[in-house]
C-alpha cells in the first residue's frame, strides 16, 4: 500500500470517528441508548430568536435531541418545560457556528444536546 493510500484511509477513519462523536449518543442505534431511572432523551423543536428583519437564514433542523437527568415525569411534561433555540442577536451576514441554547428547570441536569451547535448561513434578505 502506498503512503498516499495510507494517509487517505487514516483520514477517512478519523472522519468517521468524528461523525459518530458529533452525531450524539446512541447514533446510529438510538434504541441502544442506555436508560436509567431519571434519565430521559427527548426530541424538541428548535426555534430561532432575534433575527433582524433584513436578514435571511438557511434551512435549519426542526428538532434537536436532548438527554436529561430529571425527576421521573412523563416525556410530554418534560418536553413542555424545555425550550431550545438559536440566538441571532449581533449577527451580520456571514457563516456562523451557533450553539444550541437550552432553557430548562434548574434542578435538571443536561446530559447532552445533539447537535450542540449548528452552522448557519446568514444573508441579506430581499426587501
URJO-V119031 format. One record per residue. N is the residue number from 0. RES is the residue in one small letter. SS is DSSP state (A for helix, B for strand, O for the rest). Layout:
((N:RES:SS) (N:RES:SS))
This chain:
((0:x:O) (1:x:O) (2:x:A) (3:x:A) (4:x:A) (5:x:A) (6:x:A) (7:x:A) (8:x:A) (9:x:A) (10:x:A) (11:x:A) (12:x:A) (13:x:A) (14:x:A) (15:x:A) (16:x:A) (17:x:A) (18:x:A) (19:x:A) (20:x:A) (21:x:A) (22:x:O) (23:x:O) (24:x:O) (25:x:O) (26:x:O) (27:x:O) (28:x:O) (29:x:A) (30:x:A) (31:x:A) (32:x:O) (33:x:O) (34:x:O) (35:x:O) (36:x:O) (37:x:O) (38:x:B) (39:x:B) (40:x:B) (41:x:B) (42:x:B) (43:x:B) (44:x:B) (45:x:B) (46:x:B) (47:x:B) (48:x:B) (49:x:O) (50:x:O) (51:x:O) (52:x:O) (53:x:O) (54:x:B) (55:x:B) (56:x:B) (57:x:O) (58:x:O) (59:x:O) (60:x:O) (61:x:O) (62:x:B) (63:x:B) (64:x:B) (65:x:B) (66:x:B) (67:x:B) (68:x:B) (69:x:O) (70:x:O) (71:x:O) (72:x:O) (73:x:O) (74:x:A) (75:x:A) (76:x:A) (77:x:A) (78:x:A) (79:x:A) (80:x:O) (81:x:O) (82:x:B) (83:x:B) (84:x:B) (85:x:B) (86:x:B) (87:x:O) (88:x:O) (89:x:O) (90:x:O) (91:x:O) (92:x:O) (93:x:B) (94:x:B) (95:x:B) (96:x:B) (97:x:B) (98:x:B) (99:x:O) (100:x:B) (101:x:B) (102:x:B) (103:x:O) (104:x:O) (105:x:O) (106:x:O) (107:x:O) (108:x:B) (109:x:B) (110:x:B) (111:x:B) (112:x:B) (113:x:B) (114:x:O) (115:x:O) (116:x:B) (117:x:B) (118:x:B) (119:x:B) (120:x:B) (121:x:B) (122:x:B) (123:x:B) (124:x:O) (125:x:O) (126:x:O))
